[in-house]
Amino acid sequence: MKLSRHHLAALAAFLIWGFFPIPLRWLAGYASGQILFFRILLSLTFLLLIHGIFRRDAVRTTWQQWRAASATERRQAASSTVIGGLLLTSNWLLFIYVINQVSVQAGSFAYLVCPILTALLGFAVLGEKLRTNQWLAIGLSALSCLLLGAGNIRTLLLSLVVAFTYAAYLISQRRLQGYDRLVLLTVQLGLAALVILPLAPLLGANPVAGFRDAHLLSVTTVLSIGFTIIPLFLNLYALNVLPSGTVGIWMYINPLVSFVLAFLYFGEQATTPELIAYGVILFSVALYNSRFRQPATS
């Protein structure tokens, strides 16, 4: 397969996200809510600047598209945007907590199982059909979860909640096809900022102290630009040409890179049942994405 610049953009996006645990661990001593607060605030600020300078036409088009829609579609788009913002905020908070307070393995497993969980939610919520091999893959994923749960049920549950929040976020965005994704993300982060600002003390966030903390501000700026906005742009650029299925398969680069980091960079260990579980989930991923030719009929 010849790699185009769109393929390279998708590859770069998922490689960047795969290395996300490294800068996140630089903030391991901070409350997850504090990291979340500044990641959202800085990402929103940079996105507003980008839209204001370079993407005003996209913002105008999205607004006109929403205004021209029927009342039912506007309500659905608005509710999906709000729900998506809440789910994405929850996912970011939980992922930060899991990486910094539990293990990189747990966060990696969450995103490895996430596409399969998304397919299951698509079947349950949207009535999407699943092939036989995909049902087998879901069963194998459940088996890998049982293996992991036998060792540490709390870690497994945290991984599954991280996976579920992102899978539910993706499902909630299915009704927003045709709208500019970056504009919608900006709206969602704006809503998230409005929600977490009054809840900052409950989340362990201290905005006043954070603005005086050069280390926190510098690292969250790296998280916001280098690990949020840039890979998002690359991913959206790839999706403009490549089929979503192609990009979706490449998504597995992200957790696989994080798994390698967990063992080789962070020095984490895994028990034999955990290694077997990781092997089972990898096989289920390959099975889920495989397509078997139908036998020819005479």
Secondary structure as GFF3:
##gff-version 3
##sequence-region A 1 298
A	DSSP	alpha_helix	5	18	.	.	.	ID=ss1
A	DSSP	alpha_helix	21	25	.	.	.	ID=ss2
A	DSSP	alpha_helix	32	54	.	.	.	ID=ss3
A	DSSP	alpha_helix	56	68	.	.	.	ID=ss4
A	DSSP	alpha_helix	71	97	.	.	.	ID=ss5
A	DSSP	pi_helix	98	102	.	.	.	ID=ss6
A	DSSP	alpha_helix	104	126	.	.	.	ID=ss7
A	DSSP	alpha_helix	132	151	.	.	.	ID=ss8
A	DSSP	alpha_helix	153	172	.	.	.	ID=ss9
A	DSSP	three_ten_helix	173	176	.	.	.	ID=ss10
A	DSSP	alpha_helix	181	199	.	.	.	ID=ss11
A	DSSP	alpha_helix	207	211	.	.	.	ID=ss12
A	DSSP	alpha_helix	214	224	.	.	.	ID=ss13
A	DSSP	pi_helix	225	229	.	.	.	ID=ss14
A	DSSP	alpha_helix	230	239	.	.	.	ID=ss15
A	DSSP	alpha_helix	244	250	.	.	.	ID=ss16
A	DSSP	alpha_helix	253	264	.	.	.	ID=ss17
A	DSSP	alpha_helix	272	289	.	.	.	ID=ss18
###
